[in-house]
Amino acid sequence: MSEINASSAAALFHTASLWLRRHISSERGASLVEYSLLIALIAVVVIGSVTLFGGSVNSNFSTVASEVGG
């Protein structure tokens, strides 16, 4: 899995928000834009967390698996 750095995540977030703004013009669309931005922010946080903590979590699961397995 390739790493996603903060600048590429920010660029993706910016591109997605620009696309949404261009394609949605009604009041109902404003809600869609807000929800889309919220989902994008959550995705960035999840990707960052997995990148930051993924190695240690994998190590912990491997330790538990070897203890349980025998």
trRosetta pair geometry for C-beta under 8 A, 3 or more apart (Angstrom, degrees):
i j d omega theta_ij theta_ji phi_ij phi_ji
3 51 6.0 91 -138 -130 91 123
4 8 5.6 -122 -162 84 76 118
4 9 5.4 89 149 -60 113 97
4 47 5.4 -20 58 164 132 137
4 51 7.1 -125 48 -62 75 142
5 8 5.3 87 57 15 75 100
5 9 7.0 -142 98 -4 35 93
6 9 5.7 -59 -146 40 31 111
6 10 6.1 32 156 -20 67 108
6 48 7.8 42 -88 -97 83 116
7 10 5.7 -52 -144 37 31 111
7 11 6.3 33 154 -20 63 105
8 11 5.5 -49 -144 36 34 114
8 12 6.4 38 154 -20 64 103
9 12 5.7 -53 -148 36 32 112
9 13 6.3 34 152 -20 64 107
9 44 4.9 113 173 -126 131 103
9 47 6.7 180 -104 80 133 142
9 48 7.7 -27 -51 -56 174 97
10 13 5.5 -53 -146 38 32 115
10 14 6.2 34 154 -20 65 106
11 14 5.7 -52 -145 37 30 112
11 15 6.3 31 155 -19 64 107
12 15 5.8 -54 -145 37 29 111
12 16 6.3 28 156 -18 64 107
12 40 7.8 -168 118 -156 92 115
13 16 5.9 -56 -147 37 27 110
13 17 6.4 23 156 -16 63 108
13 37 7.8 73 -167 -139 96 72
13 40 5.1 131 -123 156 87 131
13 41 7.5 69 -130 -74 132 59
13 44 6.5 -8 -66 -58 129 135
14 17 5.9 -57 -147 38 29 108
14 18 6.4 29 155 -19 64 106
15 18 5.8 -54 -148 36 30 111
15 19 6.4 30 154 -19 64 106
16 19 5.7 -55 -148 36 31 112
16 20 6.4 30 155 -18 65 107
16 36 6.9 -151 150 156 112 115
16 40 5.7 170 84 -96 149 145
17 20 5.7 -53 -146 37 33 111
17 21 6.3 35 155 -21 65 106
17 33 7.3 75 -145 -162 75 98
17 36 7.6 158 -99 109 63 113
17 37 6.1 47 -99 -93 107 100
17 40 7.5 -111 -55 34 89 166
18 21 5.8 -55 -148 35 31 111
18 22 6.5 28 156 -18 64 107
19 22 6.0 -59 -152 36 29 109
19 23 6.3 6 161 -3 65 116
20 23 6.2 -72 -142 46 27 98
20 24 5.8 -14 175 14 69 120
20 32 7.1 -158 -164 119 116 96
20 33 4.9 141 140 -113 128 84
20 36 5.4 174 -100 82 157 159
20 37 7.9 -134 56 -50 160 83
21 24 6.9 -74 -126 51 18 86
21 33 6.6 64 -77 -119 63 137
24 29 3.1 171 172 -163 107 129
24 30 7.6 179 133 -51 120 36
24 32 5.7 -144 -132 72 161 127
24 33 6.0 -165 76 -52 143 101
25 29 6.0 64 34 36 20 158
26 29 4.6 113 55 -3 68 103
26 30 7.7 -112 104 -11 50 79
27 30 5.6 -35 -162 12 43 116
27 31 7.8 43 146 -13 61 92
28 31 6.1 -48 -168 28 43 110
28 32 6.9 42 139 -16 67 105
29 32 5.1 -53 -151 37 45 116
29 33 6.2 48 151 -23 73 100
30 33 5.7 -50 -149 33 33 112
30 34 6.5 33 152 -18 64 104
31 34 5.7 -55 -149 36 33 111
31 35 6.3 28 155 -14 67 107
32 35 5.9 -56 -146 41 30 108
32 36 6.1 32 155 -21 65 109
33 36 5.6 -56 -145 37 29 113
33 37 6.3 29 156 -18 64 106
34 37 5.9 -55 -148 36 29 109
34 38 6.4 30 152 -19 63 107
35 38 5.5 -54 -147 36 33 114
35 39 6.3 34 154 -19 67 104
36 39 5.7 -52 -147 36 31 110
36 40 6.3 32 152 -19 64 106
37 40 5.6 -52 -146 37 32 113
37 41 6.3 35 154 -20 65 104
38 41 5.7 -53 -148 35 30 111
38 42 6.4 31 153 -18 64 105
39 42 5.7 -53 -148 37 32 112
39 43 6.3 36 151 -22 65 105
40 43 5.6 -52 -149 34 32 114
40 44 6.5 34 152 -20 65 102
41 44 5.7 -51 -150 33 33 112
41 45 6.5 32 152 -17 65 104
42 45 5.7 -55 -150 37 33 111
42 46 6.3 32 153 -19 66 106
43 46 5.7 -54 -145 37 31 110
43 47 6.2 30 156 -18 65 107
44 47 5.9 -54 -145 38 29 110
44 48 6.2 29 155 -18 63 109
45 48 5.8 -56 -146 40 29 111
45 49 6.2 30 155 -20 64 108
46 49 5.7 -55 -146 36 30 111
46 50 6.3 27 157 -16 65 106
47 50 5.9 -55 -146 38 29 109
47 51 6.2 29 154 -18 63 109
48 51 5.7 -58 -147 39 29 111
48 52 6.0 22 159 -15 67 112
49 52 5.8 -60 -140 42 28 106
49 53 5.7 -18 176 22 68 113
50 53 6.9 -70 -122 57 19 79
50 54 4.8 46 174 -65 61 112
51 54 6.2 -15 -108 -1 13 120
53 56 5.7 -65 -163 48 64 105
53 57 5.5 61 143 -24 90 110
54 57 5.9 -62 -143 40 27 109
54 58 6.1 28 160 -20 65 109
55 58 5.8 -56 -148 36 27 111
55 59 6.4 28 154 -19 63 107
56 59 5.5 -51 -148 36 34 114
56 60 6.4 36 153 -20 66 103
57 60 5.7 -53 -148 36 33 111
57 61 6.4 30 154 -15 65 106
58 61 5.9 -56 -148 39 30 109
58 62 6.3 32 153 -21 64 108
59 62 5.7 -56 -148 35 30 113
59 63 6.5 32 154 -20 64 105
60 63 5.7 -53 -150 34 32 112
60 64 6.4 28 154 -15 65 106
61 64 5.7 -54 -145 39 33 110
61 65 6.1 35 155 -21 66 108
62 65 5.7 -53 -143 37 29 112
62 66 6.4 27 158 -17 64 105
63 66 6.1 -57 -148 36 28 106
63 67 6.5 25 154 -16 63 108
64 67 5.8 -58 -149 38 31 111
64 68 6.1 23 157 -13 67 110
65 68 6.0 -58 -141 42 28 105
65 69 5.7 24 161 -17 65 117
66 69 5.8 -56 -133 43 27 110
66 70 7.7 -85 -179 52 49 50
